[in-house]
Amino acid sequence: MATIYSVSPLPASAEEYRLAPGDTIEFSTVATPDLKTRATIRLDGAVTLPLIGDVNVAGLTLAKLRSKLQDLLTSKVYRRRSEDGREIPIMIAPDEIAVTVVEYRPIYVNGDVSKPGEQQFRPGMTVRQAIALAGGYDIMHFRMQNPFLEEADFQADYNALWTEFAKEQAVIGRLHAELDNSDTIDRKALRETPLPEALTKRIVDIEQQELVARNALYRKNRDYLQDAVKKEDARIGVLAEQQKREKEGVDADVSEYNRVNGLFEKQTLPITRLVDARRTILFSSTRYLQTIVEKSNAERGRDELQVKFDKLPDERRKEVLADLQDANVKLATTQARLQAVGEKLIYTGLVRSQLVRGKSSEPDIVIHRSQGEAITVSQDHELMPGDVVDVALQKRMVVGKDASSDAESSATPDAQQDKKLEQAAPQAPKTQ
């Protein structure tokens, strides 16, 4: 009797393919068609077959599995019941045993495809066929509405953020100049930007004018307080002289009163003369006390002005440091937004260039197998059951990092523009 043994074509030869959990095999014999059984290999690597029970098949080729089943079944007798109720013993000949793989483990497609996920494996399946079953390449991976319009919007945002970045740099330069009591912004400390030179110069010039104005206002306040302190010092000096003279006048009036009072007691002067002397003392004493009060007020006012004068530099420094902190935060935020928009702009430019060319570039395809093997293949490479296919239309480009030298050597004009965007992207700003 001819041997009944069939197996579908595989990417590798039938002799080399080894069964694994997830494969479904079909067992049958010619003499006993009712024993035909399909079984999926379990995680423990075994299947359950009639007359035999559990059989460990994982890791075996079909030829070795058939040989193993022949050894197990040659000693088995199958008893089939006839129509009249009698049992007919049937011996299963080794060459009657057939075993085939009817369903292989699925493959998995991941990456830049429309419908990533599990795909049924078919013998002879290539990467190109698997990608077709997954809906084809997906250059619109981020579901943008229109790459041409999106690129224009991103470009506008990118330019606006660069303008904001340049402005914050100029503000930080101006604040550092204020801290150093300088009237000139250090333009060498400012980082270059892809903006037109005339625009950056105008931004810095405006901050330069504000620096001059703020320094002038500070110096006016400082000079005003300094002059006010000097004036109060002079006024206090005048009041001190006046207080001294009035004190001498009070002492003279007291002496005169004592003399008049002595003459009055001797009854040589009338009482009116005594009253006038007392009134004179009261008047001179009042003027003396008023001068003391006025001098005290002048001294208190002078002390307040001196405190303001002494605090003026510290208050200015505190205000400038607070503004500098805010400016550094804004600069860091703008830098992060620039990096994000730059990445979007690069990706959108790649999509646009692919649409303009009418086709996507050759993708990067890597196959991962259960043994941890990773293989870079072409689209026409044949797959094996259980393969995981990772598809990338182009290398991921990160703003601020250099692209590969291979990409540079074969760069199209669009790719060269994307490279310029990468190089223009700002790095993290230094702590000011």
Salt bridges, closest charged atoms under 4 A:
ASP23 OD2 - ARG105 NH1 3.28
GLU26 OE1 - LYS36 NZ 3.76
GLU26 OE2 - ARG38 NE 2.82
ASP44 OD1 - ARG42 NE 3.52
ASP54 OD1 - ARG42 NH2 3.66
ASP84 OD2 - ARG86 NE 2.78
GLU87 OE2 - ARG81 NH2 3.18
ASP112 OD1 - HIS141 ND1 3.91
ASP112 OD1 - ARG396 NH2 3.13
ASP138 OD2 - ARG143 NH1 2.66
GLU151 OE1 - ARG352 NE 2.37
GLU164 OE1 - ARG337 NH1 3.89
GLU178 OE2 - ARG174 NH1 3.05
GLU178 OE2 - ARG214 NE 2.76
GLU178 OE1 - ARG316 NH2 3.97
ASP183 OD2 - ARG219 NH1 3.18
ASP205 OD1 - ARG187 NH2 2.72
ASP205 OD2 - LYS201 NZ 2.97
GLU207 OE1 - ARG174 NE 3.10
GLU210 OE2 - ARG174 NH2 3.54
ASP223 OD1 - ARG222 NE 3.59
ASP227 OD2 - LYS231 NZ 3.37
GLU232 OE1 - ARG235 NH1 3.85
ASP233 OD1 - ARG302 NE 2.64
GLU246 OE2 - ARG287 NH2 3.56
ASP251 OD1 - LYS247 NZ 3.05
GLU256 OE2 - ARG259 NH2 2.61
GLU256 OE2 - ARG273 NH2 3.84
ASP276 OD1 - ARG279 NH1 2.88
GLU294 OE2 - ARG235 NH2 3.36
GLU299 OE2 - LYS295 NZ 2.69
GLU315 OE2 - LYS311 NZ 3.72
GLU319 OE2 - ARG214 NH2 3.99
ASP380 OD1 - ARG128 NE 3.08
ASP387 OD1 - ARG369 NE 2.79
ASP402 OD1 - LYS419 NZ 3.85
GLU408 OE2 - LYS419 NZ 3.57
ASP414 OD1 - ARG352 NH2 3.31
